[in-house]
Amino acid sequence: MRLNFFTRFLAALSLALLSSLAAAQSWPSKPIKLVLQFPPGGSTDVVARILAQSLTASLGQPVIVENKPGADGAIAAEYVLRSEPDGHTFFLASNTPMMQVPLLKKNPPYDPIKSFTPVAFVGQYIYVLVTSPALPVKNANDLLTYARSNPGKLNFGVFSSVGQLMYSSIRDEGRVEMNAIPYKGEAPTINDILGGHVQLTFATPTSTLSQINEGKLRALAVLVPERLPFMPDVPTVKEAGLPELKPVTFAALYGPAKLPPEIATKMSEALNAVIARPEVREKVQKQGLSLVGSNPAWLDNFMKEQIVVWKAAFEAAGMYPE
């Protein structure tokens, strides 16, 4: 009886492996959906379409960007996790649905580790500390000195968890008193800096680069490990003497749970080949994303590490599940 059970088990396992290999060999067999949490027209939407165009050429099937905004990315996430794990639906997600939603909701709608199959780390989002030129500061040290001499007079625009975490870190580690002014988006925050209602924020190059080049905004630091080629004179936050953000602000690619590993690997390899192209890297970086790439195993380890790091950062900033 035990032998029969073991034989049936091996037969079932072999059948599953053969089925998985067959699926991988025929993949992709139809158009691929690249699901996005953002509406059309934004910087990440532009990035997704740049990547989709190159992937279409290399995979031999159309890669179609499908926008499903809302609920901090949870709508897009749930759409993907409920899709067939056949390698024709992927989620190009930021850290918001993969970290904030699971960690800042008392009843998370999904588990970022168990509900998805990691495919590839795509890149790290770029944020720039910008101020109004009317503020009498030339660099980050001037900013801290001014803030200490004028407690409570600086308004810090906050439209994302990144801004909230950096505001808290600069306030606590820099020993300065500022006011966090909440906003619902990046555009109104920048408009209010230009209008003189708030004095500083962390924003993407997409919404700030032209104003920086025109002298309407002043860039004091970039929130990335290395200086940017299109802003070579702007120091990193570390070089500027400001706190570094411990969590990583990222974009990554995921499939639904139970996606065959062979398909995840093939998609990862195709994406990494696209990311390696200099012309793609240049276009995407100007949209506020520094491309990196990875294999599925690397992203899996990264996710498990970042859950811990983001949780600690939220708690340090006084941000708890609601």
Steps between C-alpha positions, in 0.01 A plus 500: 500500500782739589677413175183571301457833678863594433466397133185710458671794672799481265270471200302807607818693565643406161175597328503839674863560402437400139194725487700790641782445250254477212337826605838671523605372156185635334507830691397760404209372295286816506527872587645581843333744738728731697271624777576838653363667814532849349270684256616571143739788442709490819872428518462132593246457220757640256763261642264204464434584135871538424565156650190347338606617153843338535358181654252469212787490253701245699217267608314488169162578658340839572564623855206723590499747789174477694437785748303413814546794739349543844523386863879560516555230240287235671253487208778415254658256746177308558432485126837334441489259793161372376620452142607168350865421584581429136755777445272735309417741784766684700496779756748787463469624858656769714574464870158651582283190434780260599604666828266778613171323431594177685672681789268797557164324485365306797338253260733481198327381181794274407842377606777652284714186534244218476257657252753567225790340315809723490634551149750788492603814682456779246655804666513760774289814493687830500396781731646851509492736799382827349441842655374834385781730378343763727626300797847634592680164484750368247552149637375250757721640777356848440153347519563340840659820632205707379247255644670507842505880500136518390315223687156424365531731199577239236213308337598158364262369231416131550315306230645150545635264764851583376441867580355412838798282591756754380320783679508300824867407456616855423291639784630250756861447388551861393338627820280749317140607539298502176136462403389200292231614256309206347414493129310255282754504221833620366369765260312708760799480734733643234244766410488614861880521520497715187224706658687543828256309722749223588876522485632149432415142406641179354368454146590315180709646216197463275315780678800712597780479242372769264438742791845423642661574163299823471599611851145480635600227746830431673624140532691431822543121495394182321365196684703235313833327570689684223480838329283521191659556157241765412548679837874447562542802729229391744640287787340187638332536840797319653746743343280789613506383861130412513348174629483221245171321446549147635213340304544479124248678277465251218316365199496125442325242285279225644276224372213338691579225749582160346649650185729227360860583594615436143271777375607736780863440401433553129314827567776614734766430236302686234450800728866507609606505135275803440624675815862457385445712187657848542225675304232344722689590819538862390130541413381334821736685735358833385160369610629462856598133509857369515494157332670206673360155411525165681400134491193363684701362796665837563162677501357238737779564754471876450127494573545306823771741617308813401184397686705517821673827404180679395317386814777640722507827304124545527509438874790745546294765318192426712310337212291198605226285340160664477 
